[in-house]
Amino acid sequence: MAVTLGSVALNGVLEMRDAIDLLETTYAHEAAGLTVISPRLTTAFDGGWMRILFAADRQSGYYATKAYNLTEAVGVRYVVTLYRLKDGELLAMMDGRTITDLRTGAASGVAARKVPIPGPVSIGIIGSGHQARTQLESLSTVYEIESASLYSPTAAHREAFAREMSARLGFSVSAVDSMEAAVRGRTVVAAASSSRAAEPVVRGEWLESCRLLCAVGNTRPQFAEIDIRCFREATLVVMDSMLAMEEAGELRQALAAGALPESKRATLAQIVGGKIAVPDKGMVLFKSVGTALQDLSLAERYYELLGKSAGIPAAAGLGSLKQLTKQ
């Protein structure tokens, strides 16, 4: 019988380092040709939309779907379903928000592991919601962090973020009053904004000191989080999937402008598998839109740790609400 694992059951079971390790292993499976992922299916309806993703991993023996829907003026709900590959049996339904936040941070952690930076690192963050938190946590798992600064439009939110993350991570996180002030002069930059506009929030002219730029906030073709100059100045553009070029507005804009030639495109699997090397100098840009393979990587571990226990009760929080507007 399939089990239900809600947010109460999942929270705290996997640490960020665990999640980064799991994704890196799964990307090695992808590099070996052992996985399948689908394009994102998006269907709009009156008052909202539904998106569905699929991935399978022959090495692990599982496949999964993720469905998430938006209801206007309410928010987004996520659910991940896990199946056994050999017979298609449904094994578990899990809270998808917890998995989404953790795997989005962990994907940037995998990228960061492939972009070594000697000495203490300074980080600039755009955003103060769930994904901004996991970005900072993930990057601090990989790098020795000297300090971090962040910007989000609401002063109270960014100041609360700075207090919380300084206490949690043990280094100074400061709130600043502009996007430029947050990222200029920083070695690593993570854009995890909730901006829904065609006008980018991060500009390449601010990133003269940046070695790694992680852009994770936008997954829609009509919007852009970083500008074309970021792509022009990057020595390598790494994506979590080549499907991202159809899904993210900044990638579509860069392609149209000739700023994303094939010679400097790579997937995270190609980097992990050693097919493409990361340049020793210059800015590496990691653009993430998220894939069901990332969800699957965490879902199978949650199931193996929790779902196989005899008599596990359905936990509270399945499909927990994620607010329309990130903090």
Secondary structure, DSSP 4 states (H G I P E B T S, - for coil): --EEE-HHHHTTTS-HHHHHHHHHHHHHHHHTT-EEE-PPEEEEETTEEEEEEEEEETTTTEEEEEEEEEETTTEEEEEEEEEETTT--EEEEEEHHHHHHHHHHHHHHHHHHTS---S-EEEEEE--SHHHHHHHHHHHHHS-EEEEEEE-S-HHHHHHHHHHHHHHHSSEEEE-SSHHHHHTT-SEEEE-----SSS-SB-GGG-TT-SEEEE-S---TT--SB-HHHHHHEEEEEES-TTHHHH-HHHHHHHHTT-S-GGGEEEHHHHHTTSSPPPSSSEEEEE----HHHHHHHHHHHIIIIITSTTPPPPTTTT--B-SS--
